[in-house]
Amino acid sequence: MSDDLQPIRESVRALCAKFPGEYWRALDRERAYPADFVKALTDAGYLAALIPEDYGGSGLTIRAASAILEEVHASGCNGAACHAQMYTMGTILRHGSPEQKKKYLPGIAKGELRLQAFGVTEPTSGTDTLSLRTIAKKDGNSAYVINGQKIWTSRAEYSDLMLLLARTTPREQAKKRTEGLSVFLVDMRNTKGLTIKPIRTMMNHATTEVFFDNLCVPAENLIGEEGQGFRYILSGMNAERILIASECIGDAKWFIGKASAYAKERNLFGRAIGQNQGVQFPIARAHMQMRAAELMVHEAAQLYEAGEDCGEEANMAKQLAAEASWAAADMCVQTHGGFGFAEEFDIERKFRETRLYTVAPISTNMVLSYIAEHVLGLPRSY
Ligand SMILES: Cc1cc2nc3c(=O)[nH]c(=O)nc-3n(C[C@H](O)[C@H](O)[C@H](O)COP(=O)(O)OP(=O)(O)OC[C@H]3O[C@@H](n4cnc5c(N)ncnc54)[C@H](O)[C@@H]3O)c2cc1C
């Protein structure tokens, strides 16, 4: 396959080579944030890939952004510490006012302002976003007062800004089921009324709970029209799905590469274990599964880039890629036998990291239900 993105892939690989397994293992033990890695990606302009050049970004395509994240993961690194910076800014870009774009995008592009936190999920509503309870109440014309709680707000401790979805009109008074929610750009450097509590998870993910207690947000930080926030958030989801899918493809490639190399070098019963078809076939199967998912990621990215609707392809890409990376992770542990469990091989770390993607940012059943209802026309189930 011809790949016009080869130069960018090579540069990302070269950058990632400076952050080997030891670096990630040490952070993983402490659940510490990969600040140096994120700084290196920021300095290289990769996190500003999708910000147009007019605002100081790299003005690259989604295919390029996908290639960046895929290479990060295929190199054994983890983009989860910063990938949201790439796509959350899309909400400002598409729905923000000219003043908001001018005020925030150049700073985000330079890395002076971090927009890495995305507050949608809540403990009581989960996937049922329209039932969220965080309230933003207008206080005169100049501000909103926010009360409520978010959960799984990743990177909140390492972000200056948060894109927050909150209810501005009570559900029963909203004209439509999907109206009454609004998006705010919350400046988290103003900590009055904001409490962030880290959640320790099975992998190093810097995720948190965020509590809002009469947090005051200037009215000028409302993005777009009041009440239309759900639509704005949905419009950014295809990019998110495509980018996360690319990370999963990168993970799958890493696992397949590790397993193939080990199967060739590990000698037992007088020959390489990879000479046994019982060891070869699962690696070959994982490769096929990854390649099929990769084609779907490419199709989704091409449609996105052409400005066409790609909800079906982006959802399928995320799901197929997340399943492919998980299958490859399992295969890689099996190929390594006991060594698959040893910290120094990095496999158990990557195994834990890649498990996330059939749950977040959207879980398997929600993707299946989207395909069933919106693609196949089956009855709505919820
Ligand atoms: C490490 C991590 C990081 C995250 N980062 C962020 C973030 O930065 N910002 C953010 O807003 N969110 C974030 N999330 C939240 C993530 O998007 C949700 O966990 C995910 O969407 C699933 O929601 P839930 O956990 O509330 O599960 P629930 O909604 O409680 O669902 C539980 C299970 O039930 C299934 N289910 C629910 N309803 C139905 C139905 N009608 N039919 C069939 N099955 C159903 C779901 O598919 C799921 O398997 C993160 C989560 C994790 C674990």
The ligand as a Tripos MOL2 file, in Angstrom:
@<TRIPOS>MOLECULE
LIG
   53    58     1     0     0
SMALL
NO_CHARGES

@<TRIPOS>ATOM
      1 C1        -10.2370    4.6230   32.1880 C.3       1 LIG1
      2 C2        -11.4570    5.3360   31.7090 C.ar      1 LIG1
      3 C3        -11.3480    6.5940   31.1570 C.ar      1 LIG1
      4 C4        -12.4790    7.3140   30.7620 C.ar      1 LIG1
      5 N1        -12.3600    8.6040   30.3230 N.ar      1 LIG1
      6 C5        -13.4670    9.3520   30.1560 C.ar      1 LIG1
      7 C6        -13.3820   10.7630   29.9370 C.ar      1 LIG1
      8 O1        -12.2920   11.3370   29.8460 O.2       1 LIG1
      9 N2        -14.5320   11.4770   29.8690 N.ar      1 LIG1
     10 C7        -15.7530   10.9050   29.9940 C.ar      1 LIG1
     11 O2        -16.7640   11.6100   29.9200 O.2       1 LIG1
     12 N3        -15.8860    9.5440   30.1810 N.ar      1 LIG1
     13 C8        -14.7770    8.7910   30.2860 C.ar      1 LIG1
     14 N4        -14.8770    7.4290   30.5260 N.ar      1 LIG1
     15 C9        -16.2020    6.8340   30.6570 C.3       1 LIG1
     16 C10       -16.5290    5.8440   29.5490 C.3       1 LIG1
     17 O3        -16.8690    6.5330   28.3840 O.3       1 LIG1
     18 C11       -17.6460    4.9490   30.0890 C.3       1 LIG1
     19 O4        -17.0880    4.1470   31.1220 O.3       1 LIG1
     20 C12       -18.2500    4.0820   29.0430 C.3       1 LIG1
     21 O5        -18.8950    4.8790   28.0770 O.3       1 LIG1
     22 C13       -19.2660    3.1200   29.6540 C.3       1 LIG1
     23 O6        -20.1180    3.8020   30.5330 O.3       1 LIG1
     24 P1        -20.3070    3.3210   32.0510 P.3       1 LIG1
     25 O7        -18.9790    2.9930   32.6180 O.co2     1 LIG1
     26 O8        -21.1020    4.3290   32.7720 O.co2     1 LIG1
     27 O9        -21.1240    1.9940   31.9470 O.3       1 LIG1
     28 P2        -22.7010    1.8710   32.0480 P.3       1 LIG1
     29 O10       -23.3700    2.8820   31.1930 O.co2     1 LIG1
     30 O11       -23.0630    1.7880   33.4700 O.co2     1 LIG1
     31 O12       -22.9110    0.4570   31.3500 O.3       1 LIG1
     32 C14       -22.4560   -0.7750   31.9560 C.3       1 LIG1
     33 C15       -22.5830   -1.8820   30.9360 C.3       1 LIG1
     34 O13       -23.9440   -2.0410   30.5390 O.3       1 LIG1
     35 C16       -24.0790   -1.9660   29.1380 C.3       1 LIG1
     36 N5        -25.3460   -1.3200   28.8170 N.ar      1 LIG1
     37 C17       -25.8660   -0.1800   29.3710 C.ar      1 LIG1
     38 N6        -27.0500    0.1070   28.8240 N.ar      1 LIG1
     39 C18       -27.3040   -0.8570   27.8860 C.ar      1 LIG1
     40 C19       -28.3750   -1.1100   26.9710 C.ar      1 LIG1
     41 N7        -29.4230   -0.2980   26.8920 N.pl3     1 LIG1
     42 N8        -28.2630   -2.1870   26.1570 N.ar      1 LIG1
     43 C20       -27.1930   -3.0170   26.2380 C.ar      1 LIG1
     44 N9        -26.1630   -2.8370   27.0820 N.ar      1 LIG1
     45 C21       -26.2170   -1.7610   27.8960 C.ar      1 LIG1
     46 C22       -22.8810   -1.1220   28.6800 C.3       1 LIG1
     47 O14       -22.5590   -1.3660   27.3270 O.3       1 LIG1
     48 C23       -21.8090   -1.5960   29.6470 C.3       1 LIG1
     49 O15       -21.2140   -2.7810   29.1690 O.3       1 LIG1
     50 C24       -13.7450    6.6890   30.8650 C.ar      1 LIG1
     51 C25       -13.8580    5.3830   31.3930 C.ar      1 LIG1
     52 C26       -12.7360    4.7220   31.8120 C.ar      1 LIG1
     53 C27       -12.9030    3.3620   32.4170 C.3       1 LIG1
@<TRIPOS>BOND
     1     1     2 1
     2     2     3 ar
     3     2    52 ar
     4     3     4 ar
     5     4     5 ar
     6     4    50 ar
     7     5     6 ar
     8     6     7 ar
     9     6    13 1
    10     7     8 2
    11     7     9 ar
    12     9    10 ar
    13    10    11 2
    14    10    12 ar
    15    12    13 ar
    16    13    14 ar
    17    14    15 1
    18    14    50 ar
    19    15    16 1
    20    16    17 1
    21    16    18 1
    22    18    19 1
    23    18    20 1
    24    20    21 1
    25    20    22 1
    26    22    23 1
    27    23    24 1
    28    24    25 2
    29    24    26 1
    30    24    27 1
    31    27    28 1
    32    28    29 2
    33    28    30 1
    34    28    31 1
    35    31    32 1
    36    32    33 1
    37    33    34 1
    38    33    48 1
    39    34    35 1
    40    35    36 1
    41    35    46 1
    42    36    37 ar
    43    36    45 ar
    44    37    38 ar
    45    38    39 ar
    46    39    40 ar
    47    39    45 ar
    48    40    41 1
    49    40    42 ar
    50    42    43 ar
    51    43    44 ar
    52    44    45 ar
    53    46    47 1
    54    46    48 1
    55    48    49 1
    56    50    51 ar
    57    51    52 ar
    58    52    53 1
@<TRIPOS>SUBSTRUCTURE
     1 LIG1         1 GROUP 0 **** ****
